[in-house]
Amino acid sequence: MLSNIFEKVFNVHEATSHCDIPCGIYDPKDAIQAAQTVVRMTELMLELEYPSGVSGANSMIRYVTAKEEHAKKAKDDILVIWTDYFKPEHLEKYPDLHEKVWNACKLGSHVKVNVDLEKAKEFKAALEEIGDIFWETKK
């Protein structure tokens, strides 16, 4: 009932977000898993031989779509941790954290629009490194 009123008054049909309250529920594993999907889709794209007909074209479209969606998801997930979890005291202990997150997101943008297995692996490794820092700050 409340959602129907909200839809009518504000003309909003869907809203998604992290809760933005101090719940403390953050975990980089989803970002890392999404980056692993980017690596795998890149591998599959590079393995696909042309000409491979309609079936091959369909597979390529699916691989590209999954790669781009997961690269975006990984970036989004790590940015939520970056903006909502990391605090000034974490930067004191890890002064290069800004640069690590920035470089990881730049890699995410690169692998989203390119077929580059080496950069896809670097993207995953960069997220793993940020994940390691995250877990260190939880101790």
Residue frames as a rotation matrix with the C-alpha (Angstrom) as fourth column:
MET 1
0.567 0.824 0.000 0.00
0.824 -0.567 0.000 0.00
0.000 0.000 -1.000 0.00
LEU 2
0.517 -0.454 -0.726 2.72
0.101 -0.809 0.579 2.47
-0.850 -0.373 -0.372 0.97
SER 3
-0.570 -0.776 0.272 4.69
0.344 0.076 0.936 1.58
-0.746 0.627 0.223 -2.16
ASN 4
-0.102 0.626 0.773 1.63
0.992 0.003 0.128 2.27
0.078 0.779 -0.622 -4.33
ILE 5
0.842 0.384 -0.379 1.24
0.453 -0.884 0.112 5.70
-0.292 -0.267 -0.919 -2.77
PHE 6
0.090 -0.914 -0.397 4.96
0.047 -0.394 0.918 6.38
-0.995 -0.101 0.008 -3.22
GLU 7
-0.564 -0.262 0.783 4.75
0.728 0.290 0.621 5.36
-0.390 0.920 0.028 -6.89
LYS 8
0.307 0.796 0.522 1.77
0.931 -0.366 0.010 7.65
0.199 0.483 -0.853 -7.52
VAL 9
0.862 0.046 -0.505 3.09
0.267 -0.888 0.374 10.66
-0.431 -0.457 -0.778 -5.62
PHE 10
0.215 -0.902 -0.375 6.71
-0.375 -0.431 0.821 10.52
-0.902 -0.036 -0.430 -6.77
ASN 11
0.845 0.184 -0.503 6.33
-0.535 0.248 -0.808 8.56
-0.024 0.951 0.308 -10.03
VAL 12
-0.318 -0.945 0.080 9.06
-0.948 0.318 -0.014 6.16
-0.012 -0.080 -0.997 -8.88
HIS 13
0.661 0.606 -0.442 8.73
-0.654 0.754 0.056 2.53
0.368 0.252 0.895 -9.91
GLU 14
0.729 -0.491 -0.476 12.01
0.553 0.833 -0.012 1.05
0.403 -0.254 0.879 -8.70
ALA 15
0.600 -0.623 0.502 14.73
-0.709 -0.704 -0.026 2.11
0.369 -0.340 -0.865 -6.32
THR 16
0.731 -0.455 -0.509 17.91
0.525 0.851 -0.007 0.26
0.436 -0.262 0.861 -5.41
SER 17
0.357 -0.682 0.638 20.70
-0.600 -0.691 -0.403 1.17
0.716 -0.238 -0.656 -3.01
HIS 18
-0.479 -0.471 -0.741 22.91
0.519 0.530 -0.671 0.03
0.709 -0.706 -0.009 -0.24
CYS 19
0.322 0.794 -0.516 21.17
0.889 -0.066 0.452 0.91
0.325 -0.604 -0.727 2.98
ASP 20
-0.174 -0.503 0.847 23.52
0.200 -0.860 -0.470 3.84
0.964 0.088 0.250 3.81
ILE 21
0.792 0.249 0.558 23.12
-0.495 -0.274 0.825 3.28
0.358 -0.929 -0.093 7.52
PRO 22
-0.130 -0.960 0.246 25.95
-0.962 0.062 -0.266 2.16
0.241 -0.272 -0.932 9.76
CYS 23
0.848 0.529 0.016 25.13
-0.524 0.834 0.174 -1.53
0.079 -0.156 0.985 9.40
GLY 24
0.050 -0.938 0.343 28.75
-0.819 0.158 0.551 -2.53
-0.571 -0.308 -0.761 8.93
ILE 25
0.417 0.146 0.897 27.86
0.242 0.933 -0.265 -5.13
-0.876 0.328 0.354 6.31
TYR 26
0.583 -0.368 -0.725 30.54
-0.799 -0.425 -0.427 -4.72
-0.151 0.827 -0.541 3.66
ASP 27
0.312 -0.502 0.807 32.47
0.083 0.860 0.503 -7.42
-0.947 -0.090 0.310 1.85
PRO 28
-0.061 -0.418 -0.906 34.77
-0.829 -0.484 0.279 -7.13
-0.556 0.768 -0.318 -1.17
LYS 29
-0.586 -0.254 0.769 34.23
0.035 0.941 0.338 -10.77
-0.809 0.225 -0.543 -2.20
ASP 30
0.469 0.813 0.346 31.37
0.470 0.102 -0.877 -9.85
-0.748 0.573 -0.334 -4.55
ALA 31
0.696 -0.297 -0.653 33.59
-0.594 -0.750 -0.292 -7.36
-0.403 0.591 -0.699 -6.38
ILE 32
-0.391 -0.912 0.122 36.37
-0.721 0.386 0.575 -9.94
-0.572 0.137 -0.809 -6.65
GLN 33
-0.299 0.367 0.881 33.98
0.376 0.894 -0.244 -12.61
-0.877 0.258 -0.405 -7.92
ALA 34
0.800 0.578 -0.159 32.62
0.125 -0.420 -0.899 -10.17
-0.586 0.699 -0.409 -10.51
ALA 35
0.301 -0.783 -0.544 36.20
-0.880 -0.448 0.158 -9.45
-0.367 0.431 -0.824 -11.61
GLN 36
-0.573 -0.455 0.681 36.80
-0.218 0.886 0.408 -13.20
-0.790 0.086 -0.607 -11.94
THR 37
0.340 0.769 0.542 33.80
0.510 0.333 -0.793 -13.32
-0.790 0.546 -0.279 -14.26
VAL 38
0.765 -0.153 -0.626 35.42
-0.503 -0.748 -0.433 -10.55
-0.402 0.646 -0.649 -16.34
VAL 39
-0.336 -0.941 0.045 38.56
-0.765 0.300 0.570 -12.69
-0.550 0.157 -0.820 -16.60
ARG 40
-0.451 0.183 0.873 36.58
0.238 0.968 -0.080 -15.77
-0.860 0.171 -0.480 -17.63
MET 41
0.674 0.736 0.063 34.41
0.291 -0.186 -0.939 -13.95
-0.679 0.651 -0.339 -20.19
THR 42
0.445 -0.614 -0.652 37.56
-0.806 -0.592 0.008 -12.43
-0.391 0.522 -0.758 -21.70
GLU 43
-0.594 -0.650 0.475 39.10
-0.417 0.753 0.509 -15.91
-0.688 0.104 -0.718 -21.96
LEU 44
-0.056 0.666 0.744 35.97
0.517 0.657 -0.549 -17.24
-0.854 0.354 -0.381 -23.66
MET 45
0.809 0.325 -0.490 35.91
-0.172 -0.667 -0.725 -14.32
-0.562 0.670 -0.484 -26.08
LEU 46
0.041 -0.897 -0.440 39.53
-0.924 -0.202 0.325 -14.92
-0.381 0.393 -0.837 -27.04
GLU 47
-0.632 -0.254 0.732 38.88
-0.131 0.966 0.223 -18.67
-0.764 0.045 -0.644 -27.50
LEU 48
0.403 0.880 0.251 35.91
0.206 0.179 -0.962 -18.15
-0.892 0.440 -0.109 -29.82
GLU 49
-0.694 -0.690 0.208 36.99
0.300 -0.015 0.954 -18.59
-0.655 0.724 0.218 -33.43
TYR 50
0.279 0.740 -0.612 35.45
-0.425 -0.476 -0.770 -16.82
-0.861 0.474 0.182 -36.40
PRO 51
-0.412 0.899 0.146 33.57
-0.764 -0.428 0.482 -17.51
0.496 0.087 0.864 -38.54
SER 52
-0.998 0.063 0.012 31.40
0.043 0.796 -0.604 -19.42
-0.047 -0.603 -0.797 -36.14
GLY 53
-0.537 0.837 0.101 27.92
0.462 0.193 0.865 -18.62
0.705 0.512 -0.491 -37.45
VAL 54
0.158 0.755 0.637 24.88
-0.279 -0.584 0.762 -17.48
0.947 -0.298 0.118 -35.57
SER 55
0.795 0.126 -0.594 25.63
0.451 0.533 0.716 -19.66
0.407 -0.837 0.367 -32.57
GLY 56
-0.162 -0.951 -0.265 29.10
0.970 -0.104 -0.220 -18.15
0.181 -0.292 0.939 -32.24
ALA 57
-0.538 0.050 0.842 27.73
0.105 -0.987 0.126 -14.63
0.837 0.156 0.525 -32.64
ASN 58
0.580 0.807 0.114 25.17
-0.101 -0.068 0.993 -15.35
0.808 -0.587 0.042 -29.93
SER 59
0.539 -0.459 -0.707 27.91
0.825 0.455 0.334 -16.63
0.169 -0.763 0.624 -27.62
MET 60
-0.532 -0.798 0.282 30.07
0.734 -0.601 -0.315 -13.57
0.421 0.039 0.906 -28.27
ILE 61
-0.139 0.569 0.810 27.18
-0.173 -0.820 0.546 -11.22
0.975 -0.064 0.212 -27.49
ARG 62
0.830 0.469 -0.301 26.52
0.161 0.316 0.935 -13.08
0.534 -0.825 0.187 -24.24
TYR 63
0.173 -0.857 -0.486 30.22
0.975 0.219 -0.040 -12.99
0.141 -0.467 0.873 -23.26
VAL 64
-0.610 -0.392 0.689 30.50
0.402 -0.902 -0.157 -9.27
0.683 0.181 0.708 -24.00
THR 65
0.244 0.813 0.528 27.32
-0.230 -0.481 0.846 -8.49
0.942 -0.328 0.070 -22.07
ALA 66
0.830 0.044 -0.556 28.39
0.468 0.489 0.736 -10.52
0.305 -0.871 0.385 -19.04
LYS 67
-0.163 -0.980 -0.118 31.90
0.950 -0.124 -0.287 -9.01
0.266 -0.159 0.951 -19.11
GLU 68
-0.538 -0.020 0.843 30.60
0.110 -0.993 0.046 -5.46
0.836 0.117 0.536 -19.20
GLU 69
0.538 0.814 0.220 27.94
-0.191 -0.137 0.972 -6.04
0.821 -0.565 0.082 -16.53
HIS 70
0.734 -0.277 -0.620 30.39
0.654 0.534 0.536 -7.70
0.182 -0.799 0.574 -14.16
ALA 71
-0.425 -0.875 0.230 33.07
0.773 -0.483 -0.410 -5.05
0.470 0.003 0.883 -14.69
LYS 72
-0.233 0.441 0.867 30.51
-0.249 -0.888 0.386 -2.41
0.940 -0.126 0.317 -13.74
LYS 73
0.794 0.564 -0.228 29.32
0.028 0.340 0.940 -4.46
0.607 -0.753 0.255 -10.76
ALA 74
0.252 -0.788 -0.562 32.88
0.933 0.352 -0.074 -4.91
0.256 -0.506 0.824 -9.48
LYS 75
-0.652 -0.477 0.589 33.53
0.376 -0.878 -0.295 -1.18
0.658 0.029 0.752 -9.76
ASP 76
0.126 0.798 0.589 30.23
-0.348 -0.520 0.780 -0.31
0.929 -0.303 0.213 -8.08
ASP 77
0.787 0.192 -0.587 30.85
0.379 0.600 0.705 -2.75
0.487 -0.777 0.400 -5.23
ILE 78
-0.111 -0.910 -0.398 34.35
0.970 -0.011 -0.244 -1.50
0.218 -0.413 0.884 -4.51
LEU 79
-0.589 -0.057 0.806 33.20
0.118 -0.993 0.016 2.13
0.800 0.105 0.591 -4.71
VAL 80
0.575 0.804 0.152 30.53
-0.128 -0.095 0.987 1.47
0.808 -0.587 0.048 -2.07
ILE 81
0.576 -0.460 -0.676 33.22
0.808 0.443 0.388 0.10
0.121 -0.770 0.627 0.22
TRP 82
-0.461 -0.824 0.330 35.43
0.785 -0.552 -0.281 3.05
0.413 0.130 0.901 -0.66
THR 83
-0.472 0.302 0.828 32.82
-0.112 -0.952 0.283 5.74
0.874 0.041 0.484 -0.02
ASP 84
0.491 0.828 0.271 30.85
-0.427 -0.042 0.903 4.16
0.759 -0.559 0.333 2.81
TYR 85
0.867 -0.138 -0.479 33.31
0.421 0.717 0.555 2.02
0.267 -0.683 0.680 4.76
PHE 86
-0.053 -0.995 -0.081 36.86
0.909 -0.015 -0.417 3.38
0.414 -0.096 0.905 4.55
LYS 87
0.916 0.332 -0.224 37.55
0.400 -0.748 0.530 6.19
0.009 -0.575 -0.818 7.02
PRO 88
0.698 -0.671 0.248 40.38
-0.536 -0.721 -0.439 8.71
0.474 0.174 -0.863 7.57
GLU 89
0.354 -0.593 0.723 42.06
-0.742 0.292 0.603 6.39
-0.569 -0.750 -0.337 10.07
HIS 90
0.673 -0.109 0.732 42.30
0.391 0.892 -0.227 3.74
-0.628 0.439 0.643 7.33
LEU 91
0.867 -0.352 0.353 44.04
0.190 -0.422 -0.886 6.26
0.461 0.836 -0.299 5.07
GLU 92
0.571 -0.693 0.440 46.53
-0.820 -0.457 0.345 6.98
-0.038 -0.558 -0.829 7.81
LYS 93
0.234 -0.454 0.860 47.52
-0.274 0.818 0.506 3.33
-0.933 -0.354 0.067 7.86
TYR 94
-0.062 -0.167 0.984 47.23
0.828 0.541 0.145 2.89
-0.557 0.824 0.105 4.06
PRO 95
-0.111 0.005 -0.994 48.11
-0.055 -0.999 0.001 6.28
-0.992 0.054 0.111 2.55
ASP 96
-0.878 -0.237 -0.416 48.03
-0.411 -0.073 0.909 4.92
-0.245 0.969 -0.033 -1.01
LEU 97
-0.524 0.748 0.408 44.47
0.490 0.656 -0.574 3.59
-0.697 -0.101 -0.710 -0.68
HIS 98
0.305 0.609 -0.732 43.01
-0.287 -0.674 -0.681 6.44
-0.908 0.418 -0.031 -2.76
GLU 99
-0.214 -0.508 -0.834 45.35
-0.943 -0.115 0.312 5.61
-0.255 0.854 -0.454 -5.60
LYS 100
-0.939 -0.120 0.322 44.71
-0.086 0.989 0.119 1.86
-0.333 0.084 -0.939 -5.33
VAL 101
-0.102 0.978 0.180 40.94
0.436 0.206 -0.876 2.34
-0.894 -0.011 -0.448 -5.60
TRP 102
0.361 0.199 -0.911 41.31
-0.561 -0.734 -0.383 4.88
-0.745 0.649 -0.153 -8.40
ASN 103
-0.555 -0.661 -0.505 43.64
-0.811 0.295 0.505 2.59
-0.184 0.690 -0.700 -10.38
ALA 104
-0.796 0.336 0.504 41.37
0.252 0.940 -0.229 -0.41
-0.550 -0.055 -0.833 -9.82
CYS 105
0.245 0.955 -0.169 38.39
0.230 -0.227 -0.946 1.54
-0.942 0.193 -0.275 -11.14
LYS 106
0.129 -0.288 -0.949 40.38
-0.857 -0.513 0.039 2.73
-0.498 0.809 -0.313 -14.15
LEU 107
-0.901 -0.433 0.034 41.27
-0.379 0.821 0.427 -0.91
-0.213 0.372 -0.904 -14.87
GLY 108
-0.403 0.842 0.360 37.58
0.420 0.519 -0.744 -1.77
-0.813 -0.148 -0.563 -14.53
SER 109
0.445 0.523 -0.727 36.71
-0.365 -0.635 -0.681 0.83
-0.818 0.568 -0.092 -17.14
HIS 110
-0.338 -0.682 -0.648 39.42
-0.901 0.035 0.433 -0.50
-0.272 0.730 -0.627 -19.43
VAL 111
-0.961 -0.086 0.263 38.33
-0.043 0.985 0.166 -4.13
-0.273 0.148 -0.950 -19.24
LYS 112
-0.067 0.998 0.015 34.72
0.144 0.025 -0.989 -3.16
-0.987 -0.064 -0.146 -19.66
VAL 113
0.686 0.398 -0.609 35.34
-0.423 -0.462 -0.780 -1.75
-0.591 0.793 -0.148 -23.15
ASN 114
0.018 -0.757 -0.654 38.34
-0.982 0.109 -0.153 -3.81
0.187 0.645 -0.741 -24.27
VAL 115
0.976 0.118 -0.181 39.21
-0.100 0.989 0.107 -7.48
0.192 -0.086 0.978 -24.67
ASP 116
0.098 -0.973 0.209 42.43
-0.590 -0.226 -0.775 -7.53
0.802 -0.047 -0.596 -22.68
LEU 117
0.642 0.191 -0.742 43.12
0.286 0.838 0.464 -10.63
0.711 -0.510 0.484 -20.61
GLU 118
-0.382 -0.868 -0.318 46.21
0.702 -0.048 -0.711 -9.20
0.602 -0.495 0.627 -18.92
LYS 119
-0.749 0.157 0.644 44.32
-0.358 -0.913 -0.194 -6.09
0.558 -0.376 0.740 -17.77
ALA 120
0.385 0.915 -0.119 41.38
-0.435 0.294 0.851 -8.25
0.814 -0.275 0.511 -16.64
LYS 121
0.355 -0.348 -0.868 43.76
0.688 0.726 -0.010 -10.22
0.633 -0.593 0.497 -14.43
GLU 122
-0.758 -0.630 0.166 45.29
0.398 -0.649 -0.648 -6.95
0.516 -0.425 0.744 -13.14
PHE 123
-0.240 0.783 0.574 41.77
-0.569 -0.593 0.570 -5.70
0.787 -0.190 0.588 -12.35
LYS 124
0.684 0.497 -0.534 41.03
0.064 0.688 0.722 -8.77
0.726 -0.529 0.439 -10.27
ALA 125
-0.065 -0.803 -0.593 44.40
0.857 0.260 -0.446 -8.56
0.512 -0.537 0.671 -8.50
ALA 126
-0.749 -0.179 0.638 43.83
-0.030 -0.952 -0.303 -4.87
0.662 -0.246 0.708 -7.72
LEU 127
0.227 0.915 0.334 40.45
-0.603 -0.137 0.786 -5.68
0.764 -0.380 0.521 -6.15
GLU 128
0.578 -0.104 -0.809 42.00
0.499 0.830 0.249 -8.53
0.646 -0.547 0.532 -4.18
GLU 129
-0.536 -0.841 -0.065 44.62
0.620 -0.340 -0.707 -6.12
0.573 -0.420 0.704 -2.83
ILE 130
-0.509 0.459 0.728 41.91
-0.546 -0.826 0.139 -3.65
0.665 -0.327 0.672 -1.77
GLY 131
0.578 0.740 -0.345 40.03
-0.256 0.566 0.784 -6.58
0.775 -0.364 0.516 -0.25
ASP 132
0.068 -0.653 -0.755 43.11
0.760 0.524 -0.384 -7.55
0.646 -0.547 0.532 1.75
ILE 133
-0.847 -0.340 0.409 43.35
0.065 -0.829 -0.555 -3.99
0.528 -0.444 0.724 3.08
PHE 134
0.011 0.947 0.320 39.64
-0.618 -0.245 0.747 -4.08
0.786 -0.206 0.583 3.90
TRP 135
0.649 0.269 -0.712 40.05
0.240 0.815 0.527 -7.26
0.722 -0.513 0.465 5.97
GLU 136
-0.411 -0.849 -0.332 43.12
0.696 -0.057 -0.715 -5.85
0.588 -0.525 0.615 7.73
THR 137
-0.721 0.164 0.674 41.06
-0.354 -0.922 -0.154 -2.84
0.596 -0.350 0.723 8.85
LYS 138
0.363 0.927 -0.089 38.40
-0.447 0.258 0.857 -5.17
0.818 -0.271 0.508 10.30
LYS 139
-0.015 -0.441 -0.897 40.88
0.573 0.732 -0.370 -6.73
0.819 -0.520 0.242 12.76
